[in-house]
Amino acid sequence: MKKLLVILIVLGLAAPAMAQTQWGFYGSLRTHLGWYDSSEAFVPTGPAMDGTIGAGDQGTVLSMSAQSRLGFRAKVSDAVSGVVEFGFTETTRAGESQSPYTRLAFGQWNFGAGSLIIGKHYTPATFLGYSNMIGDIGDSGDANLLVGGLPYIGRQPQIRLTVAGFELALIEQAHQQQALHVGADIDRKVPRIEAAYVFRTPMIAIRPIAGYQTYKVDDETIDSYLGGLGISLTLGPAYIKVTGSYLQNAGNYGNTSLIAPAARNYVALTGDDAETIQGTFVAGFNVSPTFFIEAGIGYAENKVDIAPGIEQKQNGAVYYIQAPIVLAKGFTIIPEVGQIDRGDVEITGQPDIAQGRMTYAVANLRIDF
């Protein structure tokens, strides 16, 4: 009885503040159905395959998409608002399990000339909206080329200032550093830094991006750089979106890639910097308000010296074509076919090592509310 009384008192005290705040929620439930066929050299990692290296495999996946979500919006005033968004995944990779996690959690202050965001959000160098791809490596979909030719370090804790189309953010440093340098003394003096700018007209949008991270391992300093450019053209019902980016020590920076794993600087080997080049090309046509066709390609190439005079290089590509269909307001089915080709690993003085390819045909069933 005492606990109930305390709860009622707390709710009573909070009620006036809650009444002044405007609340709303949204969600997207996505079910992923797919067929995957991999070559012998392809290293399968999704639940559609058994994970055996050196043996071709085929399989079907029916799972909740990794991009399913439920979010809450709160508006305190015309200037201050906040968003908390949870994601839901279900996979057969380690037995069926559902794992809610935090996708977004940020507050925003609009001060007239611009805005300030604090919390977990996409970073300025993320090319959101440049691809609608849903295929992946045999898991639960919605890759969007963010790990297949587009630089991406995930949704990260940050402080971001936006003024007149220019974005500047201080971001938490990459988490991979400890695993890369086991037993070493790692010193991080400053956060990651990213910046972006958008020039936009009704026909064209141009978005240059840049990023930087530095930290010290014992007596060695590892610097990571990111530079890229995205161009989006709207030509009536048709559109074209192109990006290109260069990364130094991409793996240390936190960038991942499903087609050519981002190269890293391990220091213990040679200390030489690794280089990654990526690019995407996407074209689409809006046949009607409820049906459009999109095709795209992503490419990535990385190289790093693994010993004096010995270079390791890998390149890969992903191709897809899709035809989303809106069956009713809020209900969309996205059929897609594509292929991931991981190319070869080339090491100086050694035969090339094929990494194989995987072909897929998937359908993403999506209800947004």
Secondary structure as UniProt FT lines:
FT   HELIX           2..20
FT   STRAND          22..38
FT   TURN            40..41
FT   TURN            47..48
FT   TURN            53..54
FT   STRAND          57..64
FT   TURN            66..67
FT   STRAND          68..75
FT   STRAND          80..88
FT   STRAND          90..91
FT   TURN            93..94
FT   STRAND          97..98
FT   STRAND          101..110
FT   STRAND          114..121
FT   TURN            124..125
FT   TURN            128..129
FT   TURN            144..149
FT   STRAND          156..163
FT   TURN            164..165
FT   STRAND          166..171
FT   TURN            175..176
FT   HELIX           177..180
FT   TURN            181..183
FT   STRAND          186..187
FT   STRAND          192..197
FT   STRAND          199..200
FT   STRAND          204..217
FT   TURN            218..219
FT   STRAND          220..235
FT   TURN            236..237
FT   STRAND          238..248
FT   HELIX           250..253
FT   STRAND          275..288
FT   TURN            289..290
FT   STRAND          291..307
FT   TURN            308..309
FT   STRAND          310..322
FT   STRAND          325..328
FT   TURN            329..330
FT   STRAND          331..341
FT   STRAND          344..347
FT   TURN            348..349
FT   STRAND          353..354
FT   STRAND          357..368
//
